[in-house]
Amino acid sequence: MILLDAGPEVVGMASQAFGLHWHDGRRKQRHAPDYFVRLADGRGRVVNIRAGDRIDEAAAESFAATERARGSGLGVRPCGAADPVLMANMR
């Protein structure tokens, strides 16, 4: 969130602003992306944040569903863990 807030193109953001619901062929699934970001040019971006080594099968499926939502016109951006030195400097 710190890095999103510092981005000059970001004019607004909300945490878990909406949920995605789908059926995977076996059962109903749902996922609330971490952030919705509004950009200065009016576009929206959905951001999921998870360190690569912490993406289990369930998280991967949720992130894939978020990527499919791209067809709705939303930009989708997966983000991993930020560099600790960068984060210390941002704080």
N, C-alpha and C positions, 0 to 999 in steps of 0.2 A: 504494500500500500504506500509506503514511503516513496518508492521509486515511481509509482504511478502518479502520485501527487506532485512530484518534482518535474514530471514531463511537461514541457511547454505546450504540447498539443492537447493535453488533457484539461477539459474545462469543468468536468463533473464526474463523480463516480459514486456507486452504491455497492454495498456488500450484499451478496446473495439476494439480488433484486427480483429474481424470478426463478421458477423451477421448470425443468424439462421433464415430461412424462412420456413414456413409450412402453411398448410391449416387445420383449425380445424373442417371442415365439414360445417361451416357457412361462414367463410371469411378467407382471407389471414392474416397471423400473422407474426411478426418479433420480434427479440430480439437480442441485442448485449450484450453478457456477459461482466461483468465488467472488468475482467482481463484474459489474457492468460499467463501462467507461464511455462517457460522451466526449468526442473529439471536437476540436475547434471548428472543423469543417462540417460538423453536423452528423457525421457518421457515428455509429455505435460500435463498441468492441467488447466481446466477452472474454474474460481472462480466467483461466484455471491455473492455480499455482500448486505445484507439488514437486518435491525433489525427485529426480529420476529414479533413485534407488528406493523410493517409497511408493511407486506406482504399482499396485497389485492388480490382479485381474479385474476386480470390481471397479477400481479407479480407471483403468484403461478403457473399460466398456463405457463408463460415464463420460470420459473425455471424447470417445468416439461419437457418442450421441451428440455432444456439444458441437463437434466438428460437422456433423450432418445438419445441424441447425444453420450452418453457413448459408444454406440455400434460401434462408429467409432474409438475406441481405446483411446479416450481422458479420462483422469480422471476428475471427476467433484466434486467440493467441494463448498457446500453452507456455507457461513459464516455470523454470526450475528454481532451485535455491539460488539466491543472490550471493555474490562473492562477499565473504565476511568483512574484508577490508573496505570495500565499497560501502557496505551497510554501516560500518562504524563511522566512516566519513560523512555519510548522509545524516546520521543521527546528530 
